[in-house]
């Protein structure tokens, strides 16, 4: 048993579920960072690509959830009153923002593909080569890097206008989270502000953002699949199945997780003592909110982008052979 200072006990079932969730998050984060290192070592001349960014964001998000779950268990053991206040709120909110940003970035790439010019859609090669997660740079850019890498050893992937919007939205949400953290901290004093209510407002706000994201992913995922269905090639068919699978998983997971956040208090650190009183109910909510809402979509993204990009020299040789 995990005993609290107040004399209450944290049920073994709840502890076991939290431990399993923490292990799953740790495994997903480890796989993501390991794959990021492999990709980086494969092409040292290229510092960042979309594939690397996704691995970094997914890994950081799951690492943040791992830390949050572990610290929640430690707080339950030692009766940390401050954990159920501002610290728990920050550790809970930050990984969620990273996950939201990763899938918002994915959405921006899908929007780019869906709004390509019609003449590009008629070309089978150009559409498919624009891999929806862009595992690597295209051949012409690789050739350019090879000829100029002595002058420009560091090369970032192109940041489009929609990706800049993603960065702006991420910064804005992060600022809003910090503002609510300050409000929660102020509410700890003698004033009319109720910290638990402020946390509840933020949770509802973010849950609505996740529902909007799920709806947008559904719309553009369907549009992208319809565009890919017009391209007659095995590569397009393979990419279409990846897009459709990721769309279905993301929509189902984010929707269920958002409704759990809206209708329950599982995501609010203030209520962890009360929730642990009913371990079966709490365990189901934890699985829906963290495993279904975080681990499954994260693992799905890692599976979709699991292939390593070709080395620069190999891609350049292919390009030269095609020219000859």
C-alpha positions as CSV (number, residue, x, y, z in Angstrom):
1,X,0.0,0.0,0.0
2,X,1.0,3.6,-0.6
3,X,0.2,5.5,2.5
4,X,-0.5,9.2,2.7
5,X,0.4,11.4,5.5
6,X,-3.2,12.1,6.3
7,X,-3.7,8.3,6.9
8,X,-5.4,7.5,3.7
9,X,-4.2,4.8,1.3
10,X,-3.7,4.8,-2.4
11,X,-5.3,1.5,-3.7
12,X,-3.1,-1.0,-5.3
13,X,-5.2,-1.0,-8.4
14,X,-4.7,2.7,-9.0
15,X,-1.0,2.4,-8.3
16,X,-0.7,-0.5,-10.8
17,X,-2.5,1.5,-13.5
18,X,-0.4,4.5,-12.9
19,X,2.8,2.5,-13.0
20,X,1.8,0.8,-16.3
21,X,0.8,4.2,-17.8
22,X,4.2,5.6,-16.8
23,X,6.0,2.6,-18.3
24,X,4.1,2.9,-21.6
25,X,5.0,6.6,-21.8
26,X,8.6,5.9,-21.0
27,X,8.7,3.2,-23.8
28,X,7.2,5.5,-26.3
29,X,9.6,8.4,-25.4
30,X,12.6,6.0,-25.5
31,X,11.6,4.7,-29.0
32,X,11.1,8.2,-30.2
33,X,14.4,9.6,-29.0
34,X,16.3,6.4,-30.1
35,X,14.8,6.8,-33.6
36,X,15.6,10.5,-33.6
37,X,19.3,9.7,-32.9
38,X,19.3,7.0,-35.7
39,X,17.9,9.5,-38.2
40,X,20.3,12.2,-37.2
41,X,23.4,9.9,-37.4
42,X,22.2,8.7,-40.8
43,X,22.4,12.3,-42.3
44,X,24.7,14.4,-40.2
45,X,24.7,17.2,-42.8
46,X,21.0,17.9,-42.3
47,X,20.2,19.2,-38.9
48,X,16.3,19.1,-39.0
49,X,13.6,17.6,-41.1
50,X,9.9,17.1,-40.4
51,X,10.5,13.6,-39.4
52,X,13.0,14.7,-36.7
53,X,10.7,17.3,-35.4
54,X,7.9,14.8,-35.0
55,X,10.1,12.4,-33.1
56,X,11.3,15.2,-30.9
57,X,7.9,16.5,-30.1
58,X,6.3,13.1,-29.5
59,X,9.2,12.0,-27.4
60,X,9.2,15.1,-25.3
61,X,5.4,14.9,-24.7
62,X,5.5,11.3,-23.5
63,X,8.6,12.0,-21.4
64,X,6.6,14.8,-19.8
65,X,3.7,12.5,-19.1
66,X,6.0,9.9,-17.6
67,X,7.4,12.5,-15.2
68,X,4.0,13.7,-14.3
69,X,2.6,10.3,-13.5
70,X,5.7,9.3,-11.5
71,X,5.5,12.6,-9.5
72,X,1.8,12.1,-8.9
73,X,2.5,8.7,-7.3
74,X,5.3,10.2,-5.2
75,X,3.0,13.0,-4.2
76,X,0.3,10.5,-3.2
77,X,2.9,8.7,-1.0
78,X,4.2,11.7,0.7
79,X,1.1,13.9,0.9
80,X,2.5,16.8,-1.1
81,X,-0.2,19.5,-0.7
82,X,1.6,21.8,-3.1
83,X,1.5,19.2,-5.9
84,X,-2.3,19.4,-6.2
85,X,-1.9,23.1,-6.8
86,X,0.3,25.0,-9.2
87,X,3.1,22.5,-9.7
88,X,0.9,19.6,-10.6
89,X,-1.0,21.9,-13.0
90,X,2.1,22.9,-14.9
91,X,3.5,19.3,-15.1
92,X,0.1,18.2,-16.4
93,X,-0.5,21.0,-18.9
94,X,2.9,21.2,-20.6
95,X,3.1,17.7,-22.2
96,X,-0.5,18.1,-23.5
97,X,0.6,21.3,-25.3
98,X,3.5,19.5,-26.9
99,X,1.1,16.7,-28.1
100,X,-1.4,19.2,-29.4
101,X,1.3,21.1,-31.3
102,X,2.7,17.9,-32.9
103,X,-0.7,17.0,-34.3
104,X,-1.4,20.6,-35.2
105,X,1.8,20.5,-37.2
106,X,0.7,17.3,-38.9
107,X,-2.6,19.0,-39.8
108,X,-0.7,21.9,-41.3
109,X,1.2,19.6,-43.6
110,X,-2.0,17.9,-44.6
111,X,-3.5,21.3,-45.4
112,X,-0.5,22.1,-47.6
113,X,-1.0,18.8,-49.6
114,X,-4.8,19.3,-49.9
115,X,-4.4,22.8,-51.3
116,X,-1.7,22.0,-53.9
117,X,-2.3,23.4,-57.4
118,X,-4.5,21.2,-59.7
119,X,-1.6,20.7,-62.2
120,X,0.5,19.2,-59.4
121,X,-2.4,16.8,-58.6
122,X,-2.3,15.5,-62.2
123,X,1.3,14.4,-61.8
124,X,1.5,11.1,-60.0
125,X,5.1,11.5,-58.9
126,X,5.0,15.0,-57.5
127,X,2.1,14.3,-55.2
128,X,3.4,11.0,-53.8
129,X,6.9,12.3,-53.4
130,X,5.5,15.0,-51.1
131,X,5.3,12.4,-48.3
132,X,2.8,13.7,-45.8
133,X,5.4,13.6,-43.1
134,X,8.3,14.3,-45.5
135,X,10.8,11.6,-44.3
136,X,13.6,13.4,-46.0
137,X,14.3,16.3,-48.3
138,X,13.7,15.8,-52.0
139,X,16.5,15.0,-54.5
140,X,17.0,18.5,-55.8
141,X,17.4,19.9,-52.3
142,X,19.8,17.1,-51.5
143,X,21.9,17.9,-54.5
144,X,21.9,21.6,-53.5
145,X,23.0,20.7,-50.0
146,X,25.8,18.5,-51.3
147,X,27.2,21.4,-53.4
148,X,26.8,24.1,-50.7
149,X,27.2,22.2,-47.5
150,X,30.7,23.5,-47.0
151,X,29.3,27.0,-46.8
152,X,26.1,26.1,-45.0
153,X,26.7,23.1,-42.7
154,X,23.4,23.6,-40.9
155,X,20.2,23.3,-42.8
156,X,16.7,23.5,-41.4
157,X,13.6,22.2,-43.1
158,X,11.5,24.8,-44.9
159,X,9.0,26.5,-42.6
160,X,5.9,27.4,-44.5
161,X,3.3,30.0,-43.7
162,X,1.0,27.4,-42.1
163,X,3.8,26.0,-40.0
164,X,4.5,29.5,-38.7
165,X,0.8,29.7,-37.7
166,X,1.3,26.4,-35.7
167,X,4.3,28.0,-33.9
168,X,2.2,31.1,-33.1
169,X,-0.7,29.1,-31.8
170,X,1.6,26.9,-29.7
171,X,3.2,30.0,-28.1
172,X,-0.2,31.5,-27.5
173,X,-1.5,28.4,-25.8
174,X,1.6,28.2,-23.7
175,X,1.2,31.8,-22.6
176,X,-2.5,31.1,-21.7
177,X,-1.3,28.1,-19.7
178,X,1.2,30.3,-17.8
179,X,-1.5,32.9,-17.2
180,X,-3.8,30.3,-15.7
181,X,-0.9,29.0,-13.6
182,X,-0.4,32.6,-12.2
183,X,-4.1,32.8,-11.5
184,X,-4.0,29.5,-9.6
185,X,-1.0,30.7,-7.6
186,X,-2.9,33.9,-6.7
187,X,-5.9,31.9,-5.7
188,X,-3.9,30.2,-3.0
189,X,-4.0,33.4,-1.0
190,X,-6.9,35.1,0.7
191,X,-8.9,36.4,-2.2
192,X,-12.1,35.6,-4.1
193,X,-10.2,33.5,-6.8
194,X,-10.8,29.8,-6.5
195,X,-7.8,27.9,-7.9
196,X,-9.7,24.7,-8.6
197,X,-12.2,26.7,-10.7
198,X,-9.4,28.3,-12.7
199,X,-7.9,24.9,-13.4
200,X,-11.3,23.6,-14.4
201,X,-11.7,26.5,-16.9
202,X,-8.3,25.7,-18.5
203,X,-9.0,22.0,-18.8
204,X,-12.3,22.7,-20.5
205,X,-10.7,25.2,-22.8
206,X,-8.0,22.8,-23.8
207,X,-10.5,19.9,-24.3
208,X,-12.4,22.1,-26.7
209,X,-9.2,22.8,-28.6
210,X,-8.5,19.0,-28.9
211,X,-12.1,18.5,-30.2
212,X,-11.5,21.2,-32.8
213,X,-8.2,19.5,-33.8
214,X,-9.9,16.1,-34.1
215,X,-12.5,17.6,-36.4
216,X,-9.9,19.3,-38.5
217,X,-7.9,16.1,-38.8
218,X,-11.0,14.2,-39.8
219,X,-11.9,16.7,-42.6
220,X,-8.4,17.1,-44.1
221,X,-7.6,13.4,-43.6
222,X,-10.6,12.5,-45.7
223,X,-9.8,15.1,-48.3
224,X,-6.2,13.9,-48.5
225,X,-7.3,10.3,-48.9
226,X,-9.7,11.3,-51.7
227,X,-6.8,13.1,-53.5
228,X,-4.5,10.1,-53.1
229,X,-7.1,7.7,-54.4
230,X,-6.9,9.4,-57.8
231,X,-3.2,8.6,-58.0
232,X,-2.6,5.2,-59.6
233,X,0.5,3.8,-57.9
234,X,1.4,1.5,-55.1
235,X,3.2,4.2,-53.2
236,X,0.1,6.4,-53.2
237,X,-2.0,3.5,-52.0
238,X,0.4,2.8,-49.1
239,X,0.4,6.5,-48.1
240,X,-3.4,6.6,-48.3
241,X,-3.7,3.8,-45.8
242,X,-1.3,5.5,-43.5
243,X,-3.2,8.8,-43.6
244,X,-6.6,7.0,-43.2
245,X,-5.3,5.0,-40.3
246,X,-3.8,7.9,-38.5
247,X,-6.9,10.0,-39.1
248,X,-9.2,7.4,-37.6
249,X,-7.0,6.7,-34.6
250,X,-6.4,10.4,-33.9
251,X,-10.1,11.4,-34.1
252,X,-11.3,8.5,-31.9
253,X,-8.5,9.0,-29.3
254,X,-8.7,12.7,-29.1
255,X,-12.5,12.8,-29.0
256,X,-12.7,10.2,-26.2
257,X,-9.9,11.9,-24.2
258,X,-11.5,15.4,-24.6
259,X,-14.9,14.2,-23.4
260,X,-13.3,12.5,-20.4
261,X,-11.6,15.8,-19.6
262,X,-14.9,17.8,-20.0
263,X,-17.1,15.4,-18.0
264,X,-14.8,14.3,-15.2
265,X,-12.1,15.7,-12.9
266,X,-9.4,13.1,-13.8
267,X,-7.1,15.7,-15.4
268,X,-7.3,18.1,-12.5
269,X,-4.6,17.6,-9.8
270,X,-6.9,19.1,-7.1
271,X,-9.2,16.0,-7.1
272,X,-6.7,13.1,-7.1
273,X,-7.4,12.2,-3.4
274,X,-11.2,12.1,-4.0
275,X,-10.8,10.1,-7.3
276,X,-8.6,7.5,-5.7
277,X,-11.4,6.6,-3.4
278,X,-13.1,4.7,-6.3
279,X,-10.2,2.9,-7.8
280,X,-12.1,1.0,-10.5
281,X,-13.7,4.2,-11.8
282,X,-10.5,6.1,-11.6
283,X,-8.5,3.3,-13.4
284,X,-10.9,3.4,-16.4
285,X,-10.7,7.2,-16.6
286,X,-6.9,7.1,-16.4
287,X,-6.7,4.6,-19.3
288,X,-9.1,6.6,-21.4
289,X,-7.4,9.9,-20.8
290,X,-3.7,8.9,-20.9
291,X,-3.4,5.6,-22.7
292,X,-6.1,6.2,-25.3
293,X,-5.7,9.9,-25.5
294,X,-1.8,10.1,-25.5
295,X,0.0,6.8,-25.9
296,X,-2.0,5.3,-28.8
297,X,-1.9,8.3,-31.2
298,X,1.8,8.9,-30.3
299,X,2.6,5.3,-31.1
300,X,0.6,5.5,-34.3
301,X,2.7,8.5,-35.5
302,X,5.9,6.7,-34.7
303,X,4.8,3.7,-36.6
304,X,3.9,5.7,-39.7
305,X,7.3,7.5,-39.8
306,X,9.3,4.5,-38.7
307,X,11.2,4.2,-42.0
308,X,14.7,5.7,-42.0
309,X,15.4,8.2,-44.8
310,X,18.1,7.4,-47.4
311,X,21.6,8.8,-46.9
312,X,22.5,12.0,-48.7
313,X,25.1,10.4,-50.9
314,X,22.7,7.6,-51.9
315,X,19.9,10.0,-52.8
316,X,22.3,12.2,-54.9
317,X,23.6,9.1,-56.8
318,X,20.0,8.2,-57.6
319,X,19.4,11.7,-58.8
320,X,22.5,11.6,-61.0
321,X,21.6,8.3,-62.5
322,X,18.1,9.5,-63.3
323,X,19.6,12.6,-65.0
324,X,22.0,10.5,-67.1
